[in-house]
Amino acid sequence: MLDFIGDYRNPIVGICVLLFIIAFVAVFDSIKNKQRNRKRQELLSNLSKSFNSIDLNQGVQDFIKYSNNSTQTLILIAQTYAKAGDHEQAISIYKTLNECVKNADEKANILEFLGESYYKAGFIERSKVIFSEILHNYPHNIRVLEYYIRTCENLKQYDEALSALECLEELYNNFSVNNKNAQKIINMKNYFNVMQICNDHSISLIQQQEQLLSIYNRDASMHNVILRHFRLYNIGLFWQKILESNNVMQYLDMLWHFKKHEIPFDFISTHEDILEIYRAKGYINEYKNSSNFTLEVLQLLENYSSGIKGDIEFIYYCDLCGGNSPFYTYRCSICAELGTIKLNTKPVKFIAMQ
């Protein structure tokens, strides 16, 4: 017994016991971490498998429960699906995250992603509600305010868009954003005013025309939008403004689609650029060299080909991001900038005539 007590009091034995305890704790902790990592990998694997099942929300909740820093991981997963165009899955993840996350700043960030996904998926009303909620708590969030303005624009709520635009202008001024945004605000105000006037059925056509002309005369960036309205509702005023233009080729798509009996040939007889268009269209039976490649090709086909006729494909491209669209819009559908859409053309549809 005394020998045992002596061994116990021996410092070497104490060191050995201490090392054994440390090693035991280290091994136990290592096993525990491996089990936790295995569980995390299983949950992540199950989560990825559940993207096509009704168990997605439960998978997200389990992953949050057993994983550290799960919010950022799930946001990255949701963003990957959003970039791939699968907004349904992104929305499901963001909604579940919003229910589980308690931190106010993280929740606002998730709501912003959720609102953006709703917007891109076409649920404009839902996205507007979310952006409105964020702005109620974070009124200085410029990005969310810009999205809110775009939702109002899509819903044709131009009064609200103009009110929100005043807030955006104030934020730009407060944060000393570069001067080009001052002109951007002016163009946006004029654009929303134009759209508001065009959609206001409580005023007469004469009042509408006067208000549109006022904007037309002070903002050249609105010419294309307003001329498209005049082409539908005041054809005489449309031709008047076209004849005053120094560059009719930027309106080639509008001029091309007139039928022959709709064109006032007596009034355009001295406007060579317009005559070029209708020679290529076949409305004027003569050939004159054109500097526009598309019109030149169509003229040659019209005058010298046998039984072959061409047409024009109109391409609307963004001068800023380079995105293309087959339809004209004042706001780029890709980068969302205003007034950056330009017109490009190419001859197409060479059809053998019977």
C-alpha positions in Angstrom: 0.0 0.0 0.0 2.8 2.4 0.9 4.5 1.5 -2.4 1.4 2.4 -4.3 1.1 5.8 -2.5 4.7 6.4 -3.2 4.2 5.7 -6.9 1.2 8.0 -7.0 3.2 10.8 -5.5 6.0 10.3 -8.0 6.0 13.4 -10.4 6.7 11.2 -13.4 3.5 9.2 -12.8 1.6 12.5 -12.5 3.0 13.7 -15.8 2.0 10.4 -17.4 -1.5 10.6 -16.1 -1.8 14.2 -17.3 -0.6 13.3 -20.7 -3.0 10.4 -20.8 -5.9 12.7 -19.9 -4.9 15.3 -22.6 -4.5 12.5 -25.2 -7.9 11.1 -24.2 -9.6 14.5 -24.5 -7.9 15.2 -27.8 -9.0 11.8 -29.3 -12.5 12.3 -27.9 -12.7 15.8 -29.4 -11.4 14.6 -32.7 -14.0 11.8 -32.9 -16.7 14.3 -31.9 -15.6 16.7 -34.6 -15.4 14.0 -37.2 -18.9 12.9 -36.3 -20.1 16.5 -36.5 -18.5 17.0 -39.9 -19.9 13.8 -41.1 -23.4 14.9 -40.0 -22.8 18.3 -41.7 -21.8 16.6 -44.9 -24.9 14.3 -44.7 -27.1 17.3 -44.2 -25.6 19.2 -47.0 -25.9 16.2 -49.3 -29.6 15.7 -48.2 -30.2 19.4 -48.7 -28.9 19.2 -52.3 -31.0 16.1 -53.0 -34.1 17.9 -51.5 -34.0 20.7 -54.1 -36.5 18.7 -56.2 -38.6 17.6 -53.3 -41.1 19.0 -50.8 -38.6 18.5 -48.0 -36.4 21.5 -49.0 -37.5 23.7 -46.1 -36.8 21.0 -43.6 -33.4 20.3 -45.1 -32.5 23.9 -44.8 -33.7 24.0 -41.2 -31.6 20.9 -40.3 -28.6 22.3 -42.0 -28.9 25.6 -40.1 -29.3 23.6 -36.8 -26.2 21.5 -37.2 -23.8 23.7 -39.1 -21.8 26.8 -38.1 -22.0 29.8 -40.4 -24.7 28.1 -42.4 -26.4 31.3 -43.5 -23.6 32.4 -45.9 -23.4 28.8 -47.3 -27.1 28.7 -48.0 -27.0 32.2 -49.5 -24.3 31.1 -51.9 -26.3 28.1 -52.9 -29.4 30.2 -53.4 -27.4 32.7 -55.5 -26.1 29.9 -57.7 -29.7 28.8 -58.4 -30.7 32.4 -59.1 -27.9 32.9 -61.6 -29.0 29.7 -63.3 -32.5 31.1 -63.6 -34.0 28.7 -61.0 -35.7 31.4 -58.9 -38.1 29.0 -57.4 -35.4 27.1 -55.5 -33.7 30.4 -54.5 -36.9 31.8 -53.2 -37.5 28.6 -51.1 -34.1 28.9 -49.5 -34.4 32.6 -48.8 -37.9 32.2 -47.3 -36.7 29.5 -44.9 -33.6 31.5 -44.0 -35.7 34.5 -43.3 -37.8 32.4 -40.8 -34.8 30.9 -39.1 -32.4 33.9 -38.9 -32.8 36.2 -35.9 -30.1 38.8 -36.5 -31.7 42.0 -37.9 -28.9 42.9 -40.4 -28.7 39.3 -41.7 -32.5 39.2 -42.1 -32.5 42.5 -44.0 -29.8 41.1 -46.3 -31.8 37.9 -46.9 -35.0 39.9 -47.5 -33.1 41.9 -50.2 -32.1 38.7 -52.0 -35.6 37.4 -51.6 -37.1 40.5 -53.1 -34.7 40.5 -56.0 -35.5 36.8 -56.7 -39.3 37.5 -56.7 -38.7 40.5 -59.0 -36.6 38.4 -61.5 -39.2 35.6 -61.3 -41.9 38.0 -62.3 -43.7 38.3 -58.9 -43.6 42.1 -59.0 -46.2 42.8 -56.3 -44.5 40.5 -53.8 -41.1 42.0 -54.5 -42.5 45.5 -54.0 -43.9 44.5 -50.5 -40.5 43.1 -49.5 -38.6 46.1 -50.7 -41.0 48.4 -49.0 -40.5 46.5 -45.7 -36.7 46.8 -46.0 -36.9 50.5 -46.7 -39.2 51.0 -43.7 -36.3 49.9 -41.5 -33.3 50.9 -43.7 -34.4 54.0 -45.7 -30.9 54.8 -46.9 -30.4 51.5 -48.8 -29.9 52.9 -52.4 -29.9 49.5 -54.1 -33.3 48.5 -52.6 -34.7 51.9 -53.4 -33.7 51.5 -57.0 -35.4 48.1 -57.1 -38.5 49.6 -55.5 -38.6 52.2 -58.2 -38.4 49.5 -60.9 -41.2 47.6 -59.3 -43.4 50.7 -59.4 -42.5 51.2 -63.0 -43.4 47.6 -63.9 -46.7 48.0 -62.1 -47.3 51.3 -63.9 -47.5 53.1 -60.6 -45.7 56.1 -61.9 -46.8 58.5 -59.1 -45.1 56.2 -56.6 -42.1 55.8 -58.8 -41.7 59.6 -58.9 -42.1 60.0 -55.2 -39.4 57.3 -54.6 -37.2 59.0 -57.1 -37.2 62.2 -55.0 -35.9 60.1 -52.1 -33.2 58.6 -54.4 -32.2 62.0 -55.5 -31.8 63.1 -51.9 -29.7 60.1 -51.1 -27.5 60.8 -54.1 -27.0 64.3 -52.8 -26.3 63.3 -49.2 -23.8 60.6 -50.2 -22.1 62.9 -52.8 -22.6 60.3 -55.6 -20.9 61.4 -58.9 -22.4 64.1 -61.0 -23.6 61.8 -63.8 -26.4 60.6 -61.5 -27.8 64.1 -61.5 -28.5 63.7 -65.3 -29.7 60.2 -64.6 -32.3 61.5 -62.2 -33.5 64.1 -64.7 -33.9 61.5 -67.4 -35.7 59.2 -65.0 -38.1 61.9 -64.0 -38.9 62.8 -67.6 -39.3 59.1 -68.5 -41.8 58.5 -65.7 -43.6 61.7 -66.5 -43.9 60.6 -70.1 -45.2 57.2 -69.1 -47.6 58.8 -66.6 -49.0 61.1 -69.3 -49.3 58.3 -71.9 -51.3 56.2 -69.4 -53.5 59.0 -68.0 -56.9 58.6 -69.6 -58.4 61.4 -67.6 -56.8 64.1 -69.9 -57.7 64.9 -73.4 -55.5 64.0 -76.4 -54.7 67.6 -76.9 -53.5 68.1 -73.3 -51.6 64.8 -73.6 -50.0 66.0 -76.8 -49.0 69.4 -75.4 -47.4 67.9 -72.3 -45.5 65.3 -74.3 -44.2 68.0 -76.7 -43.0 70.0 -73.7 -40.8 67.1 -72.6 -39.9 66.3 -76.2 -38.4 69.8 -76.7 -36.3 69.8 -73.5 -35.0 66.2 -73.4 -33.7 64.5 -76.5 -33.4 61.2 -74.8 -37.2 61.0 -74.7 -37.6 61.4 -78.5 -37.8 57.7 -79.3 -40.3 56.9 -76.5 -42.6 59.9 -77.4 -42.4 59.3 -81.2 -43.6 55.7 -80.7 -46.6 57.1 -78.9 -47.3 59.7 -81.6 -47.0 57.0 -84.3 -50.0 55.3 -82.6 -52.1 58.3 -81.6 -51.1 61.3 -83.7 -49.6 60.2 -87.0 -49.5 63.8 -88.3 -47.4 65.0 -85.4 -45.2 61.9 -85.8 -44.3 62.8 -89.4 -43.8 66.4 -88.5 -41.2 65.5 -85.9 -39.5 62.9 -88.1 -39.0 65.5 -90.8 -37.4 67.8 -88.3 -34.9 65.1 -87.2 -31.3 65.2 -88.3 -30.9 61.4 -87.9 -33.9 59.5 -89.1 -32.0 56.2 -89.2 -32.4 55.9 -85.4 -36.1 55.6 -86.1 -35.7 53.1 -89.0 -37.7 50.4 -87.2 -40.8 52.7 -86.9 -40.5 54.0 -90.5 -40.0 50.5 -92.0 -43.3 49.1 -90.8 -45.5 51.7 -92.5 -47.7 50.5 -95.3 -47.3 52.3 -98.6 -50.7 54.1 -98.4 -49.8 55.5 -94.9 -46.7 57.4 -96.1 -47.1 61.1 -97.0 -44.8 61.0 -100.1 -45.5 64.6 -101.0 -44.1 65.8 -97.7 -41.0 63.5 -97.6 -40.0 64.1 -101.3 -37.0 66.3 -100.3 -35.9 64.1 -97.3 -33.4 61.8 -98.9 -32.7 59.7 -95.8 -36.4 58.7 -95.6 -36.6 58.1 -99.4 -33.7 55.6 -98.9 -35.8 53.6 -96.6 -38.7 53.3 -99.0 -36.5 52.5 -102.0 -35.2 49.5 -100.0 -38.8 48.7 -99.1 -39.8 48.7 -102.8 -42.2 51.6 -102.5 -40.1 53.7 -104.8 -39.0 52.2 -108.1 -35.5 53.6 -108.5 -32.0 52.8 -107.3 -29.7 55.2 -105.5 -26.5 54.3 -103.7 -27.0 54.1 -99.9 -24.5 54.4 -97.1 -26.5 52.1 -95.0 -25.4 48.5 -95.6 -28.8 46.9 -94.9 -30.7 49.3 -97.1 -28.2 49.0 -99.9 -28.5 45.2 -99.9 -32.3 45.3 -99.9 -32.3 47.9 -102.7 -30.1 45.7 -104.8 -32.4 42.8 -104.2 -35.4 44.8 -105.0 -34.1 46.3 -108.2 -31.8 43.6 -109.6 -32.7 40.2 -108.2 -35.1 37.9 -109.9 -37.8 36.7 -107.6 -36.0 37.3 -104.4 -37.1 39.8 -101.6 -35.5 40.6 -98.3 -36.5 42.1 -95.0 -34.8 43.7 -92.0 -34.2 42.2 -88.6 -34.1 44.8 -85.9 -31.8 44.3 -83.0 -31.9 46.5 -79.9 -28.7 46.4 -78.0 -27.5 48.1 -74.8 -24.7 50.4 -75.3 -23.6 49.9 -71.7 -23.7 46.1 -71.1 -24.0 44.8 -74.7 -27.2 42.8 -74.1 -29.5 42.2 -77.0 -33.3 42.2 -77.3 -35.7 41.8 -80.2 -38.0 44.5 -78.7 -37.5 48.1 -78.0 -37.5 49.2 -74.3 -36.2 52.4 -72.8 -34.8 50.5 -69.8 -32.3 47.7 -70.6 -33.8 44.4 -69.4 -30.3 43.1 -68.4 -28.5 45.9 -66.7 -31.6 48.0 -65.9 -30.0 51.3 -67.1 -32.2 53.8 -68.8 -31.6 55.4 -72.2 -28.8 53.0 -73.3 -30.7 51.1 -76.0 -29.4 51.5 -79.6 -30.7 50.1 -82.8 -28.9 47.7 -85.1 -30.1 46.1 -88.3 -29.3 43.3 -90.7 -30.9 42.0 -93.9 -32.7 38.7 -93.4 -35.4 36.5 -94.8 -34.4 36.2 -98.4 -37.6 34.7 -99.8 -38.0 33.4 -103.3 -41.2 35.1 -104.7 -43.7 32.9 -106.5 
